[in-house]
Amino acid sequence: MALEYGHYALGGNVIVSRMGDNLLVIWGQCDKNKRTTKSRRRMKPADLGKPFIPVAYGLLVLEVAEQHGLPRAELLRQCGVDPAILDNPDGRLSMLQAGAMLYQAMSQTGYPAIGYEIGLHSHLTSHGIMGYGLLSSASLREAIDLGAKFIQLRLPNLSVQLIQEGSVGAVEVRETLPLGPIRQCMIDLFLAGLARMAPALANRQIDAQELEMWFDYPEPDYYESYRARLPRARFNMGVNQLRFPAAYLDRRLETANPVTAKLVTEQCDRELAELGLKGDLTGQVRAILRYADGQIPDLKAVAERLCMSTRTLKRKLSEHGVTYKSLTEELRSSESKRLLKESTLSMERIATKLGYSEPANFTRAFRKWTGMTPTAFREQSRQR
């Protein structure tokens, strides 16, 4: 039995997106023996419907597609993406939405090289706070390590690894989920984007002629028209890498700033936990609470999601220095502030949404968190 995700369906070990008469396979059977780091957890089918991918990447796809004749509104309509999501700088798309946008951009424009174009249109600031973290790193090696650690916050369907082979360094990219017909486009845009960022992360000393892109698929017909705009490329290499002289790895970056790098790392760690992409239990519970449909689930429901008893969940949370009640209060506090700032919902609706039977109970709790009533908080927010 397939579970519907808007335009998408989850059935067994495959997720598909229906595009007219075509079925786009977004997810297939993963390698169960593949290791994940302690700071990461394995992607699951249900994750594909969750908002993980920053809207900045969706905007890049829209920009390039529009340049090739596909109106922004039409692309969003075909993918079932609400335009309002893209107006929120903190907004995120699901992997299903982002995959559908990329697929439609390719198919509707009839431009197979759109991956190269998207990569060449990107720059360090396209990656938000992560871009500033890369620039603030002490060296190219540390920048690559930072990107590898937190890539799930940007492109959770990919992973990267730094490889050093004698005098050659390489950033290797792999898919964490089978990408179906958007795979080649994803690899194109990722390696082209890396090549575009490389000079900024090597003190503007690295030359395009020192870079080389390796692809695991045959040379596409469209590469020839991009030869002058991209580094050298080799195809059918069995891996997907951006290769460069390893001598650049440990040179200090002129833009290095340890304070900024530390702040970015801390912020990215918090985002991993909030999105449930970190391996720790409190992060997983926070994610379940945050993305629950309707009212906040009770302890029993969360324990069942995590395949453990309520007693075990309480004990493990206690070991992390928190309780289930403290986590739900944390969520209610942050969510109530967001709703009061960004929505026009009545106090009664907000109270119900947060699990309060009476608005008065919500008002008392909100006053405890902030020292003011919800009405006063909303009025103050609108005056700013």
KEKE-3310 file (N, C-alpha, C; in steps of 0.2 Angstrom, whole numbers, plus 5000, padded with zeros to 4 digits):
npx = (5004:5004:5009:5003:5012:5008:5011:5018:5023:5025:5031:5034:5051:5054:5052:5042:5039:5025:5025:5016:5014:5025:5035:5045:5059:5064:5069:5077:5082:5094:5111:5113:5124:5132:5142:5138:5143:5145:5139:5129:5114:5106:5098:5080:5065:5054:5060:5061:5050:5051:5056:5071:5080:5088:5079:5086:5093:5082:5079:5089:5088:5076:5079:5089:5081:5071:5079:5080:5068:5057:5044:5044:5033:5026:5034:5034:5021:5019:5027:5020:5024:5023:5023:5025:5034:5047:5049:5052:5067:5072:5066:5063:5065:5058:5066:5059:5052:5063:5069:5059:5058:5071:5070:5059:5064:5074:5067:5057:5063:5071:5084:5098:5110:5108:5112:5126:5124:5117:5127:5137:5131:5130:5138:5149:5141:5128:5126:5123:5125:5134:5143:5150:5156:5164:5173:5179:5186:5202:5210:5210:5209:5202:5190:5185:5182:5173:5162:5160:5155:5143:5135:5123:5114:5112:5112:5105:5105:5117:5134:5150:5168:5185:5199:5216:5229:5244:5252:5240:5224:5207:5190:5177:5161:5146:5131:5118:5106:5098:5096:5090:5083:5088:5101:5113:5112:5112:5125:5133:5129:5134:5148:5152:5149:5157:5170:5168:5169:5181:5193:5191:5192:5206:5214:5213:5223:5224:5223:5211:5216:5223:5213:5203:5189:5181:5171:5159:5151:5148:5155:5144:5135:5133:5144:5154:5151:5153:5166:5176:5172:5173:5183:5196:5189:5186:5179:5169:5176:5173:5172:5166:5173:5181:5197:5213:5229:5237:5245:5238:5230:5234:5237:5236:5221:5217:5206:5203:5195:5194:5185:5172:5172:5170:5157:5149:5150:5144:5131:5127:5128:5117:5107:5107:5103:5090:5083:5083:5093:5105:5114:5110:5099:5090:5089:5083:5070:5066:5065:5054:5044:5043:5040:5027:5011:4997:4992:5004:5013:5010:5021:5020:5017:5029:5039:5035:5038:5051:5054:5055:5052:5041:5047:5060:5063:5061:5071:5083:5082:5084:5097:5103:5101:5088:5070:5055:5044:5051:5056:5045:5039:5049:5048:5034:5036:5045:5038:5025:5030:5034:5022:5014:5021:5022:5009:4991:4983:4970:4971:4965:4965:4979:4982:4975:4982:4994:4992:4984:4970:4963:4963:4967:4976:4986:4990:4995:5006:5014:5016:5025:5036:5040:5037:5027:5011:5003:4996:5002:5015:5013:5009:5020:5029:5025:5027:5040)
npy = (4994:5011:5026:5042:5057:5071:5075:5064:5046:5034:5018:5002:5000:5010:5027:5037:5050:5056:5063:5069:5057:5050:5042:5047:5040:5043:5037:5022:5006:5006:5004:4993:4990:5001:5013:5025:5041:5045:5057:5058:5051:5038:5041:5039:5033:5041:5053:5059:5067:5078:5094:5099:5104:5120:5134:5142:5135:5130:5142:5145:5135:5139:5151:5148:5140:5148:5157:5149:5148:5143:5148:5154:5153:5143:5132:5130:5127:5115:5107:5107:5116:5128:5145:5153:5147:5150:5163:5164:5167:5157:5146:5129:5116:5099:5084:5078:5088:5096:5087:5085:5098:5100:5089:5093:5105:5101:5093:5101:5112:5106:5106:5098:5101:5108:5106:5109:5123:5127:5125:5133:5145:5146:5152:5155:5161:5157:5146:5150:5151:5141:5144:5155:5149:5140:5149:5155:5145:5138:5132:5125:5111:5110:5117:5108:5097:5103:5105:5092:5087:5093:5093:5087:5096:5104:5097:5083:5071:5068:5064:5069:5066:5069:5065:5059:5057:5054:5067:5073:5079:5076:5079:5069:5064:5056:5047:5047:5041:5033:5042:5041:5047:5060:5060:5062:5075:5081:5077:5084:5097:5098:5096:5106:5117:5115:5117:5130:5137:5134:5142:5153:5147:5144:5155:5162:5158:5146:5139:5137:5127:5119:5111:5096:5087:5072:5060:5047:5042:5041:5053:5067:5073:5087:5092:5097:5110:5117:5116:5126:5134:5126:5116:5104:5088:5071:5056:5041:5036:5029:5035:5050:5065:5080:5085:5091:5100:5093:5101:5113:5110:5112:5126:5141:5150:5166:5172:5166:5164:5160:5163:5165:5153:5144:5149:5146:5132:5128:5133:5125:5113:5114:5115:5103:5095:5100:5097:5084:5076:5073:5061:5060:5056:5066:5075:5068:5066:5080:5082:5074:5079:5092:5090:5084:5080:5090:5090:5090:5075:5062:5055:5041:5039:5045:5037:5025:5028:5028:5015:5010:5007:5018:5019:5017:5027:5038:5036:5037:5050:5057:5053:5062:5074:5080:5081:5073:5082:5094:5096:5096:5108:5117:5116:5121:5134:5140:5138:5145:5158:5159:5157:5168:5179:5177:5172:5175:5168:5166:5168:5157:5147:5145:5141:5129:5122:5120:5112:5115:5115:5126:5143:5152:5144:5143:5156:5158:5150:5156:5168:5164:5160:5171:5183:5191:5194:5184:5192:5205:5202:5199:5211:5219:5213:5216:5230:5231)
npz = (5000:4995:5002:5001:4997:4994:4978:4977:4981:4993:4993:4999:4996:4988:4982:4973:4961:4952:4937:4925:4913:4918:4929:4942:4950:4966:4977:4982:4986:4999:5003:5016:5023:5023:5031:5043:5050:5068:5070:5062:5055:5047:5031:5030:5022:5025:5028:5016:5014:5023:5027:5023:5014:5010:5005:4996:4987:4979:4974:4966:4956:4950:4945:4935:4927:4923:4915:4904:4898:4906:4915:4932:4940:4934:4935:4949:4950:4943:4952:4963:4974:4986:4983:4994:5003:4997:4999:5012:5021:5030:5026:5020:5008:5005:5001:4991:4985:4980:4972:4962:4957:4951:4942:4934:4929:4921:4911:4906:4901:4892:4892:4895:4901:4912:4925:4925:4923:4935:4944:4940:4943:4956:4972:4986:4995:4992:5000:5012:5030:5031:5020:5025:5035:5029:5023:5034:5039:5045:5035:5019:5020:5033:5029:5020:5028:5037:5028:5024:5036:5038:5027:5026:5030:5019:5007:5009:5002:4997:5001:5006:5005:5009:5000:4999:4988:4987:4979:4976:4980:4983:4982:4985:4980:4984:4982:4995:4994:4981:4966:4954:4939:4940:4944:4937:4934:4947:4951:4941:4944:4957:4957:4947:4955:4966:4959:4956:4968:4973:4970:4979:4991:4992:4993:4981:4974:4967:4951:4937:4928:4936:4942:4941:4935:4939:4933:4935:4924:4906:4894:4892:4878:4879:4886:4878:4874:4886:4889:4890:4901:4912:4923:4917:4912:4916:4910:4914:4925:4936:4949:4957:4957:4963:4959:4964:4967:4981:4989:4992:5003:5016:5018:5025:5026:5020:5024:5036:5052:5068:5078:5071:5063:5074:5079:5068:5067:5079:5077:5066:5072:5080:5071:5065:5075:5078:5066:5067:5062:5068:5077:5091:5104:5110:5100:5090:5096:5097:5084:5080:5088:5082:5069:5070:5064:5067:5084:5097:5100:5113:5126:5125:5111:5105:5110:5104:5091:5091:5094:5107:5125:5135:5148:5145:5136:5145:5154:5146:5141:5153:5156:5147:5153:5152:5151:5145:5146:5147:5135:5127:5132:5128:5114:5113:5118:5108:5096:5099:5099:5086:5079:5084:5079:5065:5060:5058:5066:5079:5097:5103:5093:5092:5105:5105:5095:5101:5110:5122:5132:5136:5132:5142:5150:5141:5140:5153:5153:5143:5148:5158:5151:5144:5151:5148:5140:5127:5118:5120:5116:5103:5098:5101:5092:5080:5079:5077)
capx = (5000:5008:5008:5004:5016:5006:5012:5023:5020:5030:5028:5040:5058:5054:5048:5041:5035:5022:5026:5012:5014:5032:5037:5052:5061:5068:5073:5077:5085:5101:5116:5112:5131:5136:5143:5137:5146:5141:5135:5124:5110:5104:5091:5074:5060:5049:5063:5060:5045:5053:5059:5078:5085:5087:5076:5091:5094:5077:5079:5094:5085:5071:5083:5092:5076:5068:5083:5080:5061:5052:5042:5045:5026:5024:5038:5032:5014:5020:5030:5016:5027:5019:5028:5027:5040:5053:5049:5055:5074:5074:5062:5067:5061:5059:5070:5055:5051:5069:5070:5054:5060:5076:5068:5055:5068:5078:5063:5053:5067:5074:5091:5101:5116:5106:5116:5132:5122:5116:5133:5141:5127:5131:5144:5149:5135:5122:5126:5121:5130:5139:5147:5154:5160:5170:5178:5182:5191:5209:5214:5206:5207:5197:5184:5182:5180:5167:5157:5158:5152:5137:5132:5116:5110:5111:5110:5106:5105:5124:5139:5157:5174:5192:5204:5223:5233:5251:5252:5233:5219:5201:5183:5173:5154:5142:5124:5116:5100:5098:5093:5086:5085:5091:5107:5118:5111:5115:5133:5135:5129:5138:5155:5153:5148:5164:5175:5167:5171:5188:5198:5190:5195:5213:5217:5213:5230:5223:5221:5207:5220:5225:5207:5201:5183:5181:5164:5158:5147:5151:5155:5138:5136:5133:5150:5159:5149:5155:5173:5179:5169:5174:5190:5196:5185:5187:5173:5170:5182:5171:5170:5164:5178:5185:5204:5217:5235:5236:5249:5234:5226:5236:5239:5231:5216:5217:5199:5202:5193:5192:5178:5167:5171:5167:5150:5146:5150:5139:5125:5126:5126:5110:5102:5107:5098:5083:5081:5083:5098:5110:5112:5108:5092:5086:5088:5077:5064:5064:5062:5047:5039:5043:5036:5021:5005:4992:4994:5011:5012:5012:5027:5019:5018:5036:5042:5034:5041:5058:5055:5057:5046:5041:5051:5067:5064:5062:5078:5088:5082:5086:5104:5105:5099:5082:5064:5050:5040:5055:5057:5038:5039:5054:5044:5028:5038:5047:5032:5021:5032:5034:5015:5012:5025:5021:5002:4986:4979:4968:4974:4961:4968:4986:4982:4973:4988:5000:4989:4981:4963:4960:4967:4970:4982:4992:4992:4999:5012:5017:5019:5030:5042:5043:5036:5022:5005:5004:4994:5007:5021:5011:5009:5027:5033:5022:5029:5047)
capy = (5000:5017:5032:5048:5063:5076:5072:5058:5040:5029:5011:4997:5003:5015:5033:5039:5056:5056:5069:5067:5050:5047:5041:5048:5036:5047:5033:5015:5002:5009:4999:4993:4989:5007:5016:5032:5044:5046:5063:5058:5045:5035:5043:5035:5035:5046:5059:5063:5072:5083:5100:5098:5108:5127:5137:5146:5130:5130:5148:5144:5131:5143:5157:5145:5137:5154:5159:5144:5149:5140:5153:5152:5151:5137:5126:5129:5124:5108:5103:5107:5119:5134:5150:5157:5144:5152:5170:5164:5165:5151:5140:5123:5111:5092:5081:5076:5094:5098:5083:5087:5104:5098:5085:5097:5110:5097:5090:5106:5116:5102:5108:5093:5104:5113:5105:5114:5130:5129:5125:5139:5151:5146:5155:5153:5164:5153:5141:5153:5152:5136:5147:5159:5144:5138:5155:5156:5139:5139:5129:5121:5104:5111:5119:5102:5093:5106:5104:5085:5085:5097:5093:5085:5103:5107:5091:5077:5065:5067:5064:5070:5064:5071:5059:5062:5051:5057:5074:5074:5079:5076:5079:5064:5065:5050:5048:5043:5038:5032:5048:5040:5051:5067:5058:5065:5082:5082:5077:5089:5104:5098:5096:5112:5122:5115:5120:5138:5139:5132:5148:5157:5143:5143:5162:5165:5155:5140:5140:5132:5122:5114:5107:5091:5084:5065:5058:5040:5041:5043:5060:5068:5077:5094:5094:5101:5117:5120:5114:5133:5137:5121:5113:5098:5083:5064:5052:5034:5035:5025:5039:5057:5069:5086:5084:5097:5098:5092:5106:5118:5108:5115:5133:5145:5154:5173:5174:5162:5167:5155:5164:5164:5146:5141:5150:5142:5125:5128:5134:5119:5107:5115:5114:5096:5092:5102:5093:5076:5073:5071:5054:5060:5055:5072:5078:5064:5068:5086:5082:5071:5084:5098:5089:5080:5083:5091:5092:5087:5068:5061:5052:5035:5040:5046:5031:5020:5030:5027:5008:5008:5008:5024:5019:5017:5034:5043:5035:5039:5057:5059:5053:5068:5080:5083:5077:5074:5088:5100:5096:5099:5115:5121:5117:5126:5141:5143:5138:5150:5164:5159:5158:5175:5183:5175:5171:5179:5164:5168:5165:5151:5142:5144:5137:5122:5119:5119:5106:5118:5114:5133:5149:5154:5140:5145:5163:5158:5147:5160:5173:5161:5159:5178:5188:5195:5190:5183:5198:5210:5199:5200:5219:5221:5210:5220:5237:5231)
capz = (5000:4995:5006:4997:4999:4989:4971:4978:4984:4996:4993:5000:4997:4983:4982:4966:4960:4946:4932:4919:4912:4920:4937:4944:4956:4970:4982:4981:4992:5001:5005:5023:5026:5022:5038:5044:5056:5074:5070:5056:5055:5040:5029:5029:5017:5028:5028:5010:5014:5028:5024:5025:5009:5011:4999:4992:4981:4975:4970:4960:4951:4947:4941:4929:4923:4920:4909:4898:4896:4910:4920:4939:4943:4931:4938:4955:4950:4941:4957:4969:4979:4988:4982:5000:5006:4995:5002:5019:5020:5034:5023:5018:5004:5006:4995:4986:4981:4977:4966:4957:4954:4946:4936:4929:4926:4915:4906:4903:4897:4886:4892:4899:4904:4917:4931:4925:4924:4942:4948:4939:4945:4963:4975:4993:4999:4991:5005:5019:5035:5029:5016:5029:5039:5024:5022:5040:5041:5045:5029:5014:5023:5038:5026:5017:5034:5039:5023:5024:5042:5039:5021:5027:5031:5013:5002:5013:4998:4995:5006:5003:5008:5007:4999:4997:4985:4986:4978:4973:4984:4980:4986:4982:4981:4983:4984:5001:4991:4973:4963:4948:4933:4942:4947:4933:4935:4953:4951:4937:4948:4963:4955:4944:4960:4970:4955:4956:4975:4974:4971:4985:4997:4991:4993:4974:4971:4963:4944:4935:4925:4941:4944:4936:4937:4937:4933:4934:4918:4900:4893:4889:4872:4881:4889:4874:4874:4892:4890:4891:4907:4917:4923:4913:4915:4913:4911:4915:4930:4942:4955:4955:4962:4960:4960:4964:4970:4988:4992:4994:5008:5023:5018:5029:5022:5021:5027:5042:5058:5072:5081:5066:5062:5080:5079:5063:5069:5084:5074:5062:5076:5083:5066:5064:5081:5077:5060:5068:5058:5072:5080:5098:5106:5111:5093:5087:5100:5095:5077:5080:5091:5078:5063:5071:5061:5072:5091:5100:5102:5120:5127:5122:5104:5103:5112:5099:5085:5092:5095:5114:5129:5138:5153:5142:5134:5150:5157:5141:5141:5159:5155:5143:5157:5150:5152:5139:5148:5146:5127:5124:5134:5124:5108:5114:5118:5101:5091:5100:5097:5078:5077:5085:5074:5057:5058:5060:5070:5085:5103:5104:5088:5094:5111:5103:5091:5105:5115:5128:5132:5137:5130:5149:5151:5136:5142:5159:5151:5139:5153:5162:5147:5142:5156:5145:5138:5120:5115:5121:5112:5096:5097:5101:5086:5074:5080:5076)
cpx = (5004:5005:5009:5008:5014:5007:5016:5020:5026:5027:5034:5046:5059:5050:5048:5037:5032:5022:5022:5012:5021:5032:5044:5054:5066:5072:5072:5081:5093:5105:5116:5119:5135:5136:5141:5141:5142:5137:5130:5120:5108:5098:5086:5069:5056:5053:5063:5055:5046:5057:5067:5083:5083:5084:5080:5093:5089:5077:5084:5091:5080:5074:5085:5086:5072:5072:5083:5072:5056:5050:5042:5038:5024:5028:5036:5025:5015:5023:5025:5019:5024:5025:5030:5033:5046:5054:5052:5062:5076:5070:5066:5062:5062:5063:5066:5053:5057:5070:5066:5056:5066:5074:5064:5059:5072:5073:5059:5057:5070:5081:5095:5107:5114:5109:5122:5130:5121:5122:5137:5137:5128:5138:5144:5143:5129:5121:5124:5126:5135:5144:5152:5158:5166:5175:5182:5186:5198:5213:5208:5204:5201:5190:5181:5179:5173:5161:5155:5154:5144:5133:5125:5111:5109:5109:5111:5106:5112:5128:5146:5162:5180:5196:5210:5227:5239:5250:5245:5228:5212:5195:5179:5166:5151:5135:5122:5109:5100:5094:5090:5088:5088:5098:5113:5118:5114:5122:5136:5135:5134:5146:5157:5153:5155:5169:5174:5170:5178:5193:5197:5192:5202:5216:5218:5220:5229:5220:5216:5210:5222:5219:5206:5194:5183:5173:5164:5154:5150:5150:5148:5139:5136:5139:5154:5157:5151:5162:5177:5177:5170:5181:5190:5192:5187:5181:5174:5175:5180:5170:5168:5168:5180:5192:5208:5224:5234:5240:5244:5230:5227:5238:5234:5227:5217:5211:5198:5200:5190:5186:5172:5166:5168:5159:5146:5145:5145:5132:5123:5124:5119:5105:5101:5102:5091:5080:5081:5088:5105:5109:5110:5101:5087:5085:5083:5070:5061:5062:5055:5042:5038:5039:5030:5015:5000:4995:5001:5009:5014:5018:5026:5020:5025:5040:5041:5037:5049:5060:5058:5051:5046:5046:5058:5068:5065:5069:5083:5088:5085:5094:5107:5103:5093:5076:5060:5046:5045:5056:5050:5037:5043:5051:5038:5031:5041:5042:5027:5023:5032:5026:5012:5015:5022:5014:4997:4981:4977:4972:4971:4964:4975:4986:4980:4979:4993:4998:4986:4973:4959:4965:4971:4976:4988:4995:4997:5006:5017:5020:5025:5037:5045:5042:5031:5016:5006:5002:4999:5013:5019:5012:5016:5031:5031:5025:5037:5048)
cpy = (5006:5022:5038:5054:5068:5073:5066:5052:5036:5022:5006:5001:5008:5021:5035:5046:5056:5063:5067:5060:5046:5047:5042:5045:5041:5043:5026:5012:5004:5003:4999:4992:4996:5010:5023:5035:5044:5052:5063:5051:5044:5039:5038:5037:5041:5053:5063:5068:5078:5088:5101:5103:5115:5130:5140:5141:5130:5136:5148:5140:5135:5148:5154:5143:5143:5157:5155:5143:5146:5145:5150:5149:5144:5131:5125:5125:5116:5104:5103:5111:5126:5139:5154:5154:5148:5160:5170:5162:5159:5145:5135:5119:5104:5090:5079:5082:5096:5094:5084:5093:5103:5094:5089:5102:5107:5096:5096:5111:5113:5104:5103:5096:5108:5112:5109:5121:5132:5129:5131:5146:5152:5150:5153:5156:5161:5147:5143:5153:5147:5139:5151:5154:5141:5143:5156:5150:5141:5137:5126:5114:5105:5113:5113:5098:5096:5105:5097:5083:5088:5097:5091:5091:5106:5102:5085:5070:5064:5067:5065:5068:5067:5065:5062:5056:5055:5065:5077:5074:5079:5076:5074:5064:5058:5051:5044:5039:5038:5038:5047:5045:5058:5066:5062:5072:5084:5082:5082:5096:5104:5099:5103:5118:5121:5118:5128:5140:5138:5138:5152:5154:5141:5150:5164:5162:5149:5142:5135:5126:5117:5109:5102:5088:5077:5063:5050:5038:5043:5050:5062:5073:5085:5096:5099:5108:5121:5119:5121:5135:5132:5119:5107:5093:5076:5060:5045:5032:5031:5029:5046:5062:5076:5086:5090:5095:5098:5098:5112:5116:5111:5122:5137:5150:5161:5175:5170:5166:5162:5156:5163:5157:5142:5142:5147:5135:5124:5128:5128:5113:5108:5113:5106:5092:5094:5099:5086:5073:5071:5064:5054:5059:5061:5076:5075:5066:5075:5086:5079:5076:5090:5096:5084:5084:5084:5093:5088:5080:5067:5057:5045:5034:5041:5040:5025:5021:5028:5019:5006:5010:5015:5025:5020:5024:5039:5042:5038:5047:5060:5058:5059:5074:5083:5078:5078:5081:5094:5101:5099:5106:5120:5122:5122:5133:5144:5143:5143:5157:5165:5161:5165:5180:5183:5174:5175:5174:5167:5165:5158:5145:5140:5140:5130:5118:5117:5114:5109:5118:5121:5138:5152:5150:5142:5152:5163:5155:5152:5166:5171:5161:5166:5184:5193:5191:5189:5189:5203:5208:5200:5207:5221:5219:5214:5227:5237:5231)
cpz = (5000:4999:5002:5001:4994:4982:4971:4981:4987:4996:4994:5001:4991:4984:4975:4966:4953:4942:4926:4919:4915:4927:4938:4950:4960:4975:4981:4987:4993:5003:5013:5027:5026:5029:5038:5050:5062:5074:5065:5058:5048:5038:5028:5024:5019:5028:5022:5009:5019:5025:5027:5020:5009:5004:4994:4986:4977:4971:4964:4954:4947:4943:4935:4924:4919:4914:4903:4896:4900:4915:4927:4942:4940:4934:4945:4955:4948:4947:4963:4975:4980:4987:4989:5004:5004:4997:5009:5019:5025:5031:5021:5013:5006:5000:4989:4982:4977:4971:4961:4953:4949:4940:4931:4925:4920:4909:4902:4899:4891:4886:4897:4903:4910:4924:4931:4926:4931:4946:4947:4941:4953:4965:4982:4997:4998:4996:5012:5024:5034:5025:5020:5034:5035:5024:5028:5043:5041:5039:5025:5017:5028:5034:5023:5022:5036:5034:5023:5030:5042:5032:5021:5028:5025:5008:5005:5009:4995:5001:5002:5008:5005:5006:4997:4995:4983:4985:4976:4979:4980:4984:4982:4984:4980:4985:4990:4999:4984:4971:4957:4942:4934:4944:4943:4934:4941:4954:4947:4941:4954:4962:4952:4950:4965:4966:4956:4963:4976:4975:4977:4991:4996:4990:4986:4971:4966:4956:4942:4931:4930:4944:4939:4939:4935:4938:4932:4928:4912:4898:4889:4883:4874:4884:4885:4874:4881:4894:4893:4898:4913:4917:4918:4916:4911:4915:4912:4920:4936:4948:4952:4960:4958:4963:4960:4968:4978:4992:4995:5001:5015:5023:5021:5025:5024:5025:5034:5048:5062:5076:5077:5065:5068:5080:5074:5064:5074:5082:5070:5066:5079:5077:5064:5069:5080:5071:5061:5064:5062:5076:5087:5099:5106:5104:5089:5090:5098:5088:5076:5083:5086:5072:5064:5067:5067:5079:5092:5102:5109:5120:5124:5115:5102:5105:5106:5092:5085:5094:5102:5118:5132:5144:5151:5140:5139:5153:5152:5141:5147:5159:5151:5147:5155:5151:5146:5140:5146:5138:5124:5126:5129:5117:5108:5114:5111:5096:5092:5098:5089:5076:5078:5081:5067:5055:5060:5064:5077:5091:5104:5099:5090:5100:5109:5099:5095:5111:5122:5127:5132:5135:5137:5151:5147:5138:5148:5157:5147:5143:5157:5158:5145:5146:5153:5142:5130:5116:5115:5116:5105:5094:5096:5095:5080:5074:5077:5068)
residu = (MET:ALA:LEU:GLU:TYR:GLY:HIS:TYR:ALA:LEU:GLY:GLY:ASN:VAL:ILE:VAL:SER:ARG:MET:GLY:ASP:ASN:LEU:LEU:VAL:ILE:TRP:GLY:GLN:CYS:ASP:LYS:ASN:LYS:ARG:THR:THR:LYS:SER:ARG:ARG:ARG:MET:LYS:PRO:ALA:ASP:LEU:GLY:LYS:PRO:PHE:ILE:PRO:VAL:ALA:TYR:GLY:LEU:LEU:VAL:LEU:GLU:VAL:ALA:GLU:GLN:HIS:GLY:LEU:PRO:ARG:ALA:GLU:LEU:LEU:ARG:GLN:CYS:GLY:VAL:ASP:PRO:ALA:ILE:LEU:ASP:ASN:PRO:ASP:GLY:ARG:LEU:SER:MET:LEU:GLN:ALA:GLY:ALA:MET:LEU:TYR:GLN:ALA:MET:SER:GLN:THR:GLY:TYR:PRO:ALA:ILE:GLY:TYR:GLU:ILE:GLY:LEU:HIS:SER:HIS:LEU:THR:SER:HIS:GLY:ILE:MET:GLY:TYR:GLY:LEU:LEU:SER:SER:ALA:SER:LEU:ARG:GLU:ALA:ILE:ASP:LEU:GLY:ALA:LYS:PHE:ILE:GLN:LEU:ARG:LEU:PRO:ASN:LEU:SER:VAL:GLN:LEU:ILE:GLN:GLU:GLY:SER:VAL:GLY:ALA:VAL:GLU:VAL:ARG:GLU:THR:LEU:PRO:LEU:GLY:PRO:ILE:ARG:GLN:CYS:MET:ILE:ASP:LEU:PHE:LEU:ALA:GLY:LEU:ALA:ARG:MET:ALA:PRO:ALA:LEU:ALA:ASN:ARG:GLN:ILE:ASP:ALA:GLN:GLU:LEU:GLU:MET:TRP:PHE:ASP:TYR:PRO:GLU:PRO:ASP:TYR:TYR:GLU:SER:TYR:ARG:ALA:ARG:LEU:PRO:ARG:ALA:ARG:PHE:ASN:MET:GLY:VAL:ASN:GLN:LEU:ARG:PHE:PRO:ALA:ALA:TYR:LEU:ASP:ARG:ARG:LEU:GLU:THR:ALA:ASN:PRO:VAL:THR:ALA:LYS:LEU:VAL:THR:GLU:GLN:CYS:ASP:ARG:GLU:LEU:ALA:GLU:LEU:GLY:LEU:LYS:GLY:ASP:LEU:THR:GLY:GLN:VAL:ARG:ALA:ILE:LEU:ARG:TYR:ALA:ASP:GLY:GLN:ILE:PRO:ASP:LEU:LYS:ALA:VAL:ALA:GLU:ARG:LEU:CYS:MET:SER:THR:ARG:THR:LEU:LYS:ARG:LYS:LEU:SER:GLU:HIS:GLY:VAL:THR:TYR:LYS:SER:LEU:THR:GLU:GLU:LEU:ARG:SER:SER:GLU:SER:LYS:ARG:LEU:LEU:LYS:GLU:SER:THR:LEU:SER:MET:GLU:ARG:ILE:ALA:THR:LYS:LEU:GLY:TYR:SER:GLU:PRO:ALA:ASN:PHE:THR:ARG:ALA:PHE:ARG:LYS:TRP:THR:GLY:MET:THR:PRO:THR:ALA:PHE:ARG:GLU:GLN:SER:ARG:GLN:ARG)
# end
